[in-house]
Structures are given as C-alpha cells and as structure tokens.
Amino acid sequence: MDAPNLTAELVGRLRGGDPQAAEEICARYAQRLTRLAEEQLSHKLAARLDGEDVVQSVFRTFFRRSAGGEFRIDSSAELWRLLVQITLRKARAYGRQHTAGVRDVAAEAPGGAAFLAEALAHEPGPAEAAALVDQIEALLRGLPPLYCDLLRLRLEGNSVSDTAARLGVSRRTVHRGLRLLQERLTRMKDEG
C-alpha cells in the first residue's frame, strides 16, 4: 500500500475508534511537532509549558475533531500540514495567554520562587535563616524527596534541562514539579 492510501486508511481507522491508529499517528508526528512548538514558544514560557504540552493539546484537538468527521485527509502531506497548522495556532494562543495581564510570564522572577531566591542572595541572620528553613520545610511537607532535590538544584542555578538530567527525569516532570511548588508557595503567601 502506498503512503497516501496508508494515511487515508490510518485516518479511517482513527475515525472508527481504533486506538492503535491514534498511537501510530502520535509516534509518527509527535517529535517533529514538539520541536516546531518549542521554536514558537519564548524562552520565558519554558517555566510554564513546553512543546510537549502544546503537542498534547494538538493531538487532543485533532483526535476529537477527527472523530467528529471534521477532516478529510487523503495523504500524509495533508495530515502533516493540518497538524502543523493546529500546532502553530496552539503555540501562539498559549503565548498570548501566558503574556496577558496578570499571567504575564515576564513579571515572574526566574525559577519561580522569587522570595526564596531573594532570601538566598544575601547572608541571613539567625532569625531569617530559621524562618527560611521553616518556609522551605512547609513548602516541601508531604512531598516526595524528588521535590526537595528539584528545588535545591534550581535554587543553585541549574537549568531545567540540567536539573532533569541530574534527577533522571524528563524536563516535563521538572516543569510540573516547579508549577506545583509555585502553586504551593502562592497559597502559603496568601494564607500567611
């Protein structure tokens, strides 16, 4: 079977609810779409989302709309063009969303935990040191040890990629961990 017929058959299987067809489409296109999405996202957005986040949203949209019969795809070139178009639109939409008003990523301190980074920037007195230790312990309470290591490495100035490599996890896991810590930190500040 030639490539155009193979793609049409694959999309037909997808419309029929074949989960293997969805896996094949993801395997075929996810890596290239992720690179494309990351090219569209600013470096400042990296602490909030990455290309994989965008591509997951792309595939959710594509699969939902494909199941509804919204697309007529007869070749791999048509499928690729469609996925690229959805990816570009989603990446730009995420960019607008994360730079709008109070969500503006440019207003955040690098690494997210601004007051912790500020506290570590100067030599604390005994009372400040005790307060900082208490805040860090409260922030990490109930979380697996991975979060402690993640926070330490980021506060030491390691990049997300270096942190992921040193912890043996994906960049996405680091991003999720940072988001969780940021949310907990925000709640602590609001409650305190």
QUIVENZI-V265693 format. One record per helix or strand of 3 or more residues. SS is the DSSP state (H for helix, E for strand). FROM is the first residue (numbers start at 1). TO is the last residue. If there is no record, write none. Layout:
ss: {SS SS}
from: {FROM FROM}
to: {TO TO}
This chain:
ss: {H H H H H H H H H H H H}
from: {3 19 43 51 76 101 105 114 126 145 160 171}
to: {15 40 47 67 97 103 107 121 140 155 167 191}
